[in-house]
Each structure stands twice: as C-alpha cells, then as structure tokens.
Amino acid sequence: MAQALGLEAALIEIWQSEDIAAGFEAIRGKADALYVVSDALMAANRTLITTLALSARLPTMLSYGDYVAAGGLMSYGPNYANLFRQAADMVDKILRGTKPGDIPVEQPSKFELVINLATAKALGITVPASLLATAVTV
C-alpha cells in the first residue's frame, strides 16, 4: 500500500520495552512520520512512545485514542468499547447454548478519528478544518 502512494515504509521490530528507544534511534533522521501498530507491549509503553515521537518531531498515527491522550498526534480505528460489547454479546449467546459456529462474524461498524491539537502545534502542523470536522475528539 505504501508503494502505491509513493511512500517507503520501514519496519521496526519491538519485542520488549528496552527495544523502543533503540527503534527510535534507528529511524532518527530517516523517517518523516510514524505509524504504531498496537499490542499489549505498545499500550503499556504508550507514554514513552509518544514522548520519543514528539522529541524526534515525528507525526504519529496510532490505533487507539488513549495514545492520542498520551501525546500522540492522531488515531483512527474502531470504537473498542463497542467491540468489547459485541464480544460480551457473543459470550452471552454461547453461554446460553448457541454454537459458536452459528454466530455470524461481525466487522467493526464505527470508526473514530481522534486528533491532539497540542501535539500538532508542537510539531508545527496545521490540521485542515475538513479533518477536524470529521474527528470524534479533538
């Protein structure tokens, strides 16, 4: 996908918390932006990640609004509270006797854009009004 947009993507593998600072050092001066794929390790270190990204002056796109609250530039992803409710409904159906194979697969239906204007200002980025208008939280 990156190539189709004329972009070059570089992968940084982070296996433990100690790899995060080294990962940022590896891309220093080589990257124009950062996209963080979320998992439990990234979530536990979101403040460190957003702090290092801001220090490196890297606009950062994230998966969760919590990362934006911690200082990331923006996130776009499903409404996780809704996903957890859907999962609870499925568990309830299974506990009431529905066979798991009889429960339809559901895709997320609500996605949210969250923007941190303080981070945008610190990075010298002007967020277009059209983007601000689509954000759930600014």
DAMOVEN-V219885 format. One record per backbone hydrogen bond with DSSP energy under -0.5 kcal/mol. CO is the residue of the C=O (numbers start at 1). NH is the residue of the N-H. E is the energy in kcal/mol with one decimal. If there is no record, write none. Layout:
CO|NH|E  CO|NH|E
This chain:
1|5|-1.1  2|5|-0.8  2|7|-3.0  3|6|-1.8  7|9|-0.5  11|13|-0.5  12|14|-0.5  13|15|-0.5  16|19|-2.3  17|20|-1.5  18|22|-0.6  19|23|-2.3  20|24|-2.1  21|25|-2.2  22|26|-2.2  23|27|-1.1  24|28|-0.8  25|28|-0.6  27|30|-2.7  27|31|-1.4  32|59|-0.7  34|61|-2.9  35|37|-0.6  36|38|-0.5  39|43|-2.6  40|44|-2.2  41|45|-1.0  43|46|-1.2  45|49|-2.7  46|50|-2.7  47|51|-2.3  48|52|-2.7  49|53|-2.4  50|54|-2.2  51|55|-2.4  52|56|-2.1  53|58|-3.1  54|57|-1.2  57|59|-0.6  59|34|-2.5  60|73|-0.6  60|74|-1.9  61|36|-2.3  62|76|-1.7  64|67|-0.8  64|68|-0.8  65|69|-2.2  66|70|-1.3  67|72|-2.5  68|71|-1.7  73|116|-2.9  74|62|-2.4  75|114|-2.4  77|112|-3.3  78|80|-1.0  79|83|-1.7  80|84|-2.6  81|85|-1.8  82|86|-2.4  83|87|-2.4  84|88|-2.3  85|89|-2.4  86|90|-2.1  87|91|-2.5  88|92|-2.5  89|93|-2.2  90|94|-2.4  91|95|-2.9  92|96|-1.3  93|98|-2.6  94|97|-1.7  99|102|-2.2  100|103|-1.4  102|104|-0.6  110|79|-2.0  112|77|-1.6  112|114|-0.5  113|136|-2.8  113|137|-1.3  114|75|-2.2  115|117|-0.8  116|120|-2.2  117|121|-2.6  118|122|-2.2  119|123|-1.9  120|124|-0.5  120|125|-3.2  121|124|-1.1  125|127|-0.7  126|128|-0.5  128|131|-0.7  128|132|-2.2  129|133|-2.2  130|134|-0.7  131|134|-0.7  131|135|-0.7  132|135|-0.7  137|115|-2.3  138|117|-0.8
